[in-house]
Structure formats: structure tokens, C-alpha cells
Amino acid sequence: IAQGGIAEKSATCGRLLCDIKISSKELLNCKSYDLDELSKHILNKKFSEIPPECVHTLFSSSRELLTLLDHGMIRSELILCICCELNVLPLALQITNIAGCIMSHTLLGGRSERNEYLYFMHFMQKILFILPSIKGKNISSIKVSSEDGEQTQLSTKKGRKKPAYEGGLVLEPKKGFYDKVPASQEEEVIEVLLPDAGLEPGILPAEIRKLVESRRQVKQMMKGNDVTKDRYAQYDIRQRALKLTANSMYGCLGFTHSRFYAKSLAALITRKGREILLKTKELVEKMGLDVIYGDTDSIMINTNQTEMDDVMQLGNKVKAEINKLYRLLEIDIDGIYKPMLLLKKKKYAALSLTLLSNGQVVTKEEMKGLDIVRRDWSQIAKDAGQYIIKEILSNKSKDEIVDNIHLHLINLGEAVSQGKKPLTDYIIYKQLTKNPEDYSNQKNLPHVMVALRLNAKGGKKLKLGDTVSYIICLDGSDLPATQRAYHPDELKNSEILKIGQCLYQDLSIENYK
């Protein structure tokens, strides 16, 4: 419905249509947003869809028809449970109340429209001003993105479209394994950017400040000793709604077809962010500290300390020095890590340390940008990578870590070659960023080839925003691996197709050795 035209949307006019696929894309990071994957990820329940091409066979007898009815009941129950588990409706209601928009539109995921209504309220309350109209849209060059429910312009030329303006700054990391000392990350939160103290705050700073301060108040209320479980859940939904709304404000400034599109302002925000990051790095280095990494709104510092109290004291000192320079910028300690494996820009693994009120230190594994968290890696590759990271971050000796990793990879390679791994471990997930037929280099993209084949059979209608699952198989041909991708159902129903185990060993296991 969200991607349909006027006729489709008119069919549900006046009704609240909750699509968990749309909502989950905004709230979760999953391999796929199909019902079977959401059920597994959120409810820890297994569910298998009946292939559309098999539905007609279930009308052959009363027993088969009852099976179809049971399947439909289970499907509906799972959708309702996922909706409740994610608090989709209460969250959508809170966002609607904050933005002043229409709840039916909030449920369809249009972030740009939410922000427009938020600005509308400000204009109506304080300013007599003729609002700008939305710029004309070239239908042939505009597609609706299922990722966020907004419209994005696709380049008609080959390759990716270049960004309209420069984004955030990422400092070159000092690669290495930091196992002796904690690394402290400090995150900057820019509430508003005002060029001069004498100028009256504009609409954007006022609205963002209101959102940030409201969220801070709600989070403070969550810490109350007399807060009940139900009240805490209500506060949590409220602060999440405020966060989602605030986070989307900047993005819509750079959204070409937003009513309040302001490319120069979006570019100014990122430029100021780059300047502040560099200035922060220089200040910290003047304090005699080692900045090992920085990304957009945060820096990582090698503290050369081993005790938590010393690290916190040093972090608070840095925080105080930086906060002196700005009126409307806050910096705080976001995390303390020991050990840390810093590989390259936007890629690291570490154990984060949290000091509880009772003095206990709790550790949690944190991974950013590593290939093993990508959807387009098979579970075999992810499991191998996660085992290696876990060993590296452990307190074991280096020799023991190397021996354990080597032995694990040998055993994994044997399990793959002997066919002991389940079929689900070989599945690769990839999202369609266009409709399958719109890709120019289809033969080099396995997920596109699978989508085109499934669509041609009539069983599915995969389109922009959908996630395609596939397995690289041996089909008796000499075609390259990119053209030997098949959907798991195709593999199950074929006597010819076999899993390309050697390829998975080469790509998923040998690369780690």
C-alpha cells in the first residue's frame, strides 16, 4: 500500500493500516524483513510461508483447506505479536502527537511528512508566513524508497549517484589491537548551531532544542525510584519517539523533494560538524592524549590507564575542557572499551565496560562495520568471524588464541565439505535497491537474477526494498558463481541443484586462515 498509487491508498482511506514490514525497517536491523525472519528475530519462533504457487493445491480437499486456514491464523497471530512486541502502535501514536501529523501516514513511514507537520505547527503558532510549496516531481526519475517510506531520486546514469554535499568527517584510525589499556569514546551531541549569540534562534534550532530537551526530561523521569514497570515502558516509548523525530530533522533538509528542502543548511551542518571534530582532536592532543579514531560526532582516546576510576576522571576532564568552548554543544563519555581491535574506518570490535552503581563492571561485546554483521554474508561466514573475534577479545594467551582459531577453522571446513551444516547456514540475504528489471548489470548481481527468475514464475513479486535470499549452487553449468544463485525453495525442490560447498569454503573460511 505504501508503494502503491492513489487507487491503492484510497482503498484504506480513513483506516489505520499497520504494516510491520515498514515499521520494522525503521526500528530494527535484520537480515530480512519477511515474516519468517521477523518471527525468528523478535519472537524466537519458526515460521514458514506457503509458496504462492502452492496455495491453489490446498483447495483440493477439506483437510488441505483446514491446513491453509490454520496457516492463516498462525500468520495473523505472529503479525499481531510482532506489532505488540515492537510497540508499533503506541510509538506511532507518540510520533503523531509530537509532529501533529496524521497517524495513518505515520504508520506508512513518511519521515519527511512528519517533519513538515512539525514545522507547520511552529508557523501557525508564531509566524504569519506563506509556506513554500513542494517542488514539482519528475515521476520518471523518482522512486519510493521502502527503507523509510520517502521519495529519493535515482540516478539515470550508471554507477552510484554522487552526494550533493560533503558529509561528516572520518579521521584516519591508528590501526591496531589495544589490549593493555581501555579506550574511551566521547560522543558529541550538537543541539543547535547558531552563527551569532545576538541573533534570534530560528525555527529549526527551536524545534530541535524542544525535542532534545523533552527527551532529556523523559529519560530523567525514567530514572525515578517510584516508576512502575508500565510507566517505565510508556516513558521509553515517548523518548524513542522523540529520538526518531529529532534524528530525521537533518536528513529532510537534504531531501530534494521536502517542502523545507535546504541544501545549503544541510551542508552547513555537516561542515560545522567537521570543524568541531578537528578542533576537538587538536584540543585533546594538546592535553597530551592520543586520539586513535574519530567519526562524524565522536572521538576515541587511548587513555593509557588501566583502572576504571582513572579513565572516568580523565574522560570527565576532557569533557569539561571541550564543553567550555561551546554554548549549545554537549560532549559526554559514550563508552569505555578494553580490549579493542581497530581495523579501519568504521570497522572495529571491542568489549565495552560499564560501571554499575554497586561497583561491578559489566562487559558487552560491540562490533561496528565488520563484514560479519552484514546481511550479505552467509551464516557460516558470520559464525566463523564471530568465533575469531570472541577469541581475540578474550583474556587467553596469544598462542592459545591462534591455536583455537586454527583448529576451529579446520573443523568448520570439514563440516562444510561433509555436508553437516544445515541449508539455512548457506543462505545469503541482499536487498533490492531498485526494481529487478531496472538494474543494468543484472548478470553480475546474484540477488537480481534470483528476483527476476522468481518474478517470471509468478510465485513472487519482488520489488524495490525487498530482501532476496539465495544460495550459490552447483547446477551442472560452467557459469560463474554470480549466475548460479538460487532461492532456497528452488534448491529444496530440485534434484539437480547442490550447494556449492567449495565456494563457501573459499569465501567464508579460507579467507580467515
Secondary structure, DSSP 8 states (H G I E B T S, - for coil): -TTS-HHHHHTTTTS----HHHHHHHH---S--SHHHHIIIII--------GGGGGGGGSSHHHHHHHHHHHHHHHHHHHHHHHHTTHHHHHHHHHHHHT--HHHHHTT-HHHHHHHHHHHHHHHH------------GGGEEE-TTTS-EEE--SSSS----SS----B-----EEE-SS-EEEEEEEE----S-TTS---HHHHHHHHHHHHHHHHHHHHT-TT--HHHHHHHHHHHHHHHHHHHHHHHHHT-TTSTT--HHHHHHHHHHHHHHHHHHHHHHHHTT-EEEEEETTEEEEE----SHHHHHHHHHHHHHHHHTT-SSEEEEEEEEEEEEEEEETTEEEEEEEEE-TTS-EEEEEEEES-GGG-TTS-HHHHHHHHHHHHHHTSSS-HHHHHHHHHHHHHHHHHHHHTT-S-GGGG-EEEE-SS-GGG-S-GGG-HHHHHHHHHHHHTS----TT-EEEEEEEE-SS---GGG-EE-HHHHHT-SS-EE-HHHHIIIIIGGG-
